[in-house]
Amino acid sequence: MLDPGKNYMTRDGFPVRIVATDAKGRFPVVGLVDMDDAEYTRQWTSEGKSDLRDYVRTNYDLVEARKEASHA
């Protein structure tokens, strides 16, 4: 479960602004991914996964933000 008090980013380093954690469906977490020139909407599971399959790890999964996030 994501901690609303923490900052997150995608696994590949793009900052994410969480805007909701209670959306209906299998992806209740809604956020905006800051990709320099624009923000893109994306949804995740309660655990921050962008794919429902537990064994799949993607660059869009959420991880806790480092102090200085920089995308790869």
TORZA-395440 format. One record per residue: residue number from 1; x, y, z of N, C-alpha, C, O in turn. Coordinates in steps of 0.1 Angstrom, whole numbers, plus 5000, padded with zeros to 4 digits. Each point is the difference from the previous one (the first is absolute). Example, Ala and Ser with C-alpha at 12.3 -4.5 7.8 and 13.67 -1.06 7.14 Angstrom:
<recs>
+-----+------+------+------+-------+-------+-------+------+------+------+------+------+------+
|  nr | n.c1 | n.c2 | n.c3 | ca.c1 | ca.c2 | ca.c3 | c.c1 | c.c2 | c.c3 | o.c1 | o.c2 | o.c3 |
+-----+------+------+------+-------+-------+-------+------+------+------+------+------+------+
|   1 | 5132 | 4943 | 5078 |  4991 |  5012 |  5000 | 5009 | 5012 | 5000 | 5010 | 5000 | 5007 |
|   2 | 4986 | 5011 | 4986 |  5009 |  5011 |  5000 | 4992 | 5011 | 5008 | 5005 | 5011 | 5001 |
+-----+------+------+------+-------+-------+-------+------+------+------+------+------+------+
</recs>
This chain:
<recs>
+-----+------+------+------+-------+-------+-------+------+------+------+------+------+------+
|  nr | n.c1 | n.c2 | n.c3 | ca.c1 | ca.c2 | ca.c3 | c.c1 | c.c2 | c.c3 | o.c1 | o.c2 | o.c3 |
+-----+------+------+------+-------+-------+-------+------+------+------+------+------+------+
|   1 | 5008 | 4988 | 5000 |  4992 |  5012 |  5000 | 5009 | 5012 | 5000 | 5010 | 5001 | 5007 |
|   2 | 4986 | 5009 | 4985 |  5008 |  5012 |  4999 | 4998 | 5009 | 5012 | 4989 | 5000 | 5006 |
|   3 | 5021 | 5007 | 4999 |  4999 |  5009 |  5011 | 4998 | 5014 | 4995 | 5008 | 5006 | 4993 |
|   4 | 4980 | 5000 | 5010 |  4997 |  5013 |  4995 | 5010 | 5011 | 5004 | 5000 | 5011 | 4994 |
|   5 | 5007 | 4987 | 5017 |  5010 |  5009 |  5005 | 5013 | 5000 | 4993 | 5009 | 5009 | 5003 |
|   6 | 4993 | 4982 | 4988 |  5013 |  4999 |  4993 | 4999 | 5005 | 4985 | 4989 | 5001 | 4995 |
|   7 | 5022 | 5002 | 5000 |  5001 |  5004 |  4986 | 5004 | 4988 | 4991 | 5008 | 4991 | 5005 |
|   8 | 4987 | 5008 | 4983 |  5002 |  4989 |  4991 | 5005 | 5005 | 4987 | 4999 | 5011 | 4996 |
|   9 | 5007 | 4979 | 4997 |  5005 |  5002 |  4986 | 4998 | 4987 | 4993 | 4999 | 4989 | 5006 |
|  10 | 5002 | 5011 | 4981 |  5000 |  4988 |  4992 | 5014 | 4993 | 5002 | 5010 | 5006 | 5004 |
|  11 | 4990 | 4981 | 4994 |  5012 |  4992 |  5002 | 5012 | 5006 | 4992 | 5011 | 4999 | 5004 |
|  12 | 4985 | 5007 | 4984 |  5011 |  5006 |  4992 | 5003 | 5014 | 5003 | 5007 | 5007 | 4992 |
|  13 | 4987 | 4999 | 5019 |  5005 |  5012 |  5005 | 4992 | 5013 | 4998 | 5004 | 5011 | 5003 |
|  14 | 4984 | 4987 | 4990 |  4992 |  5012 |  4998 | 4991 | 5003 | 5012 | 4993 | 4991 | 5006 |
|  15 | 5007 | 5022 | 4999 |  4991 |  5003 |  5012 | 4986 | 4998 | 4997 | 4995 | 5002 | 4989 |
|  16 | 4997 | 4994 | 5021 |  4986 |  4997 |  4999 | 4993 | 5008 | 5011 | 5004 | 5000 | 5012 |
|  17 | 4985 | 5007 | 4984 |  4991 |  5007 |  5009 | 4988 | 4991 | 5001 | 4992 | 4999 | 4991 |
|  18 | 5005 | 4995 | 5021 |  4989 |  4992 |  5003 | 4988 | 5010 | 5001 | 5000 | 5009 | 5009 |
|  19 | 4989 | 4989 | 4984 |  4988 |  5008 |  5001 | 4988 | 4993 | 5006 | 4991 | 5007 | 5005 |
|  20 | 5009 | 4980 | 4995 |  4989 |  4992 |  5006 | 5005 | 4986 | 5004 | 5009 | 4995 | 4993 |
|  21 | 4986 | 5000 | 5017 |  5003 |  4986 |  5004 | 4987 | 4992 | 5002 | 5001 | 4988 | 5005 |
|  22 | 4988 | 5017 | 4991 |  4987 |  4993 |  5002 | 4992 | 4999 | 4987 | 4988 | 4999 | 5001 |
|  23 | 5018 | 5001 | 4988 |  4993 |  4998 |  4987 | 4994 | 4986 | 5000 | 5005 | 4990 | 5006 |
|  24 | 4984 | 5008 | 4987 |  4994 |  4987 |  4999 | 5008 | 4991 | 4991 | 5006 | 5005 | 4990 |
|  25 | 4993 | 4982 | 5012 |  5006 |  4990 |  4992 | 5013 | 4995 | 5005 | 5004 | 5002 | 5012 |
|  26 | 5004 | 4991 | 4979 |  5012 |  4993 |  5004 | 5012 | 5009 | 5002 | 5010 | 4996 | 5005 |
|  27 | 4989 | 5017 | 4990 |  5011 |  5009 |  5000 | 4995 | 5013 | 5007 | 4997 | 5010 | 4994 |
|  28 | 5002 | 4989 | 5020 |  4994 |  5012 |  5007 | 5009 | 5012 | 5002 | 4995 | 5010 | 5004 |
|  29 | 5018 | 4988 | 4993 |  5009 |  5011 |  5002 | 5001 | 5008 | 4987 | 5004 | 4994 | 4989 |
|  30 | 4994 | 5019 | 5011 |  5001 |  5008 |  4988 | 5010 | 5011 | 5002 | 5001 | 5006 | 5011 |
|  31 | 5008 | 4996 | 4980 |  5010 |  5009 |  5001 | 5004 | 5007 | 4987 | 4996 | 4995 | 4989 |
|  32 | 5012 | 5015 | 5012 |  5006 |  5007 |  4989 | 5015 | 4998 | 5000 | 5007 | 5003 | 5009 |
|  33 | 4998 | 4992 | 4980 |  5014 |  4997 |  4998 | 5006 | 5012 | 4993 | 4996 | 5004 | 4989 |
|  34 | 5014 | 5003 | 5017 |  5006 |  5012 |  4995 | 5012 | 4996 | 4991 | 5010 | 4995 | 5004 |
|  35 | 4987 | 5006 | 4983 |  5010 |  4996 |  4990 | 5006 | 5013 | 4993 | 5000 | 5001 | 4988 |
|  36 | 5004 | 5008 | 5020 |  5007 |  5013 |  4996 | 4991 | 5009 | 4992 | 4997 | 5011 | 5006 |
|  37 | 4998 | 4986 | 4982 |  4992 |  5009 |  4992 | 4985 | 4999 | 5003 | 4993 | 5009 | 4996 |
|  38 | 5003 | 4981 | 5011 |  4986 |  4998 |  5003 | 4998 | 4990 | 5011 | 5009 | 4993 | 5004 |
|  39 | 4979 | 5007 | 5002 |  4996 |  4990 |  5010 | 4990 | 4990 | 4993 | 4991 | 5004 | 4993 |
|  40 | 5011 | 4983 | 5010 |  4992 |  4990 |  4993 | 4993 | 4992 | 5011 | 5006 | 4996 | 5010 |
|  41 | 4981 | 5002 | 4988 |  4992 |  4992 |  5010 | 5003 | 4986 | 4999 | 5002 | 4994 | 4989 |
|  42 | 4999 | 5000 | 5023 |  5002 |  4985 |  5000 | 4993 | 4995 | 5013 | 4998 | 5007 | 5009 |
|  43 | 4999 | 4980 | 4991 |  4994 |  4993 |  5011 | 5008 | 4988 | 5005 | 5006 | 4994 | 4992 |
|  44 | 4993 | 5003 | 5021 |  5007 |  4989 |  5006 | 4991 | 4992 | 5009 | 4989 | 5005 | 5004 |
|  45 | 5015 | 4983 | 5000 |  4994 |  4993 |  5011 | 5003 | 5006 | 5013 | 5008 | 5010 | 5001 |
|  46 | 4985 | 4986 | 5009 |  5003 |  5005 |  5014 | 5014 | 4998 | 5004 | 5005 | 5007 | 5009 |
|  47 | 5002 | 4984 | 4985 |  5014 |  4997 |  5003 | 5010 | 5008 | 4991 | 5012 | 4999 | 5002 |
|  48 | 4982 | 5009 | 4989 |  5009 |  5008 |  4991 | 5004 | 4992 | 4988 | 5010 | 5005 | 4993 |
|  49 | 4984 | 4984 | 5003 |  5003 |  4993 |  4988 | 4992 | 5005 | 4988 | 4988 | 5003 | 5002 |
|  50 | 5019 | 4997 | 4987 |  4993 |  5005 |  4988 | 4994 | 4988 | 4992 | 4994 | 5002 | 4989 |
|  51 | 5009 | 4986 | 5015 |  4995 |  4988 |  4994 | 4994 | 4991 | 5011 | 5006 | 4999 | 5011 |
|  52 | 4983 | 4994 | 4986 |  4994 |  4992 |  5010 | 5007 | 4987 | 5003 | 4998 | 4994 | 5010 |
|  53 | 5011 | 5002 | 4981 |  5008 |  4987 |  5003 | 5011 | 5003 | 5009 | 5009 | 5008 | 4997 |
|  54 | 4991 | 4985 | 5014 |  5010 |  5002 |  5011 | 5015 | 4998 | 4995 | 5009 | 5007 | 5005 |
|  55 | 4993 | 4985 | 4986 |  5013 |  4996 |  4995 | 5006 | 5010 | 4990 | 5011 | 5000 | 4996 |
|  56 | 4980 | 5010 | 4999 |  5004 |  5009 |  4990 | 5005 | 5013 | 5007 | 4993 | 5006 | 5009 |
|  57 | 5019 | 4999 | 4988 |  5006 |  5012 |  5005 | 5002 | 5009 | 4988 | 5006 | 4997 | 4991 |
|  58 | 4988 | 5016 | 5010 |  5001 |  5009 |  4989 | 5006 | 5013 | 5004 | 5001 | 5003 | 5012 |
|  59 | 5003 | 5005 | 4979 |  5006 |  5013 |  5003 | 4990 | 5010 | 5005 | 5004 | 5010 | 5006 |
|  60 | 4983 | 4987 | 4992 |  4989 |  5008 |  5005 | 4996 | 4997 | 5015 | 4992 | 5007 | 5005 |
|  61 | 5013 | 4982 | 5001 |  4997 |  4997 |  5014 | 5004 | 5012 | 5008 | 5010 | 5007 | 4997 |
|  62 | 4983 | 4995 | 5015 |  5004 |  5010 |  5009 | 5010 | 4995 | 5010 | 4999 | 4989 | 5005 |
|  63 | 5011 | 5020 | 4998 |  5009 |  4997 |  5010 | 5001 | 5013 | 5009 | 4997 | 5011 | 4995 |
|  64 | 5008 | 4988 | 5017 |  5001 |  5012 |  5008 | 5011 | 5009 | 4994 | 5011 | 4995 | 4996 |
|  65 | 4986 | 5018 | 5003 |  5009 |  5009 |  4994 | 5013 | 5002 | 5008 | 5000 | 5001 | 5012 |
|  66 | 5011 | 5000 | 4980 |  5012 |  5003 |  5006 | 5000 | 5015 | 5002 | 4992 | 5007 | 4995 |
|  67 | 5018 | 4998 | 5013 |  5000 |  5015 |  5002 | 5001 | 5008 | 4988 | 4994 | 5010 | 4998 |
|  68 | 5015 | 4985 | 4992 |  5002 |  5007 |  4988 | 4996 | 4990 | 4989 | 5008 | 4993 | 4995 |
|  69 | 4979 | 5008 | 5000 |  4996 |  4991 |  4990 | 5004 | 5005 | 4986 | 4999 | 5012 | 4997 |
|  70 | 5007 | 4979 | 4996 |  5004 |  5003 |  4986 | 4996 | 4988 | 4991 | 5004 | 4989 | 5004 |
|  71 | 4990 | 5014 | 4985 |  4996 |  4989 |  4991 | 5012 | 4995 | 4992 | 5010 | 5007 | 4998 |
|  72 | 4989 | 4980 | 4999 |  5011 |  4993 |  4993 | 5000 | 5003 | 4985 | 5008 | 4996 | 4992 |
+-----+------+------+------+-------+-------+-------+------+------+------+------+------+------+
</recs>
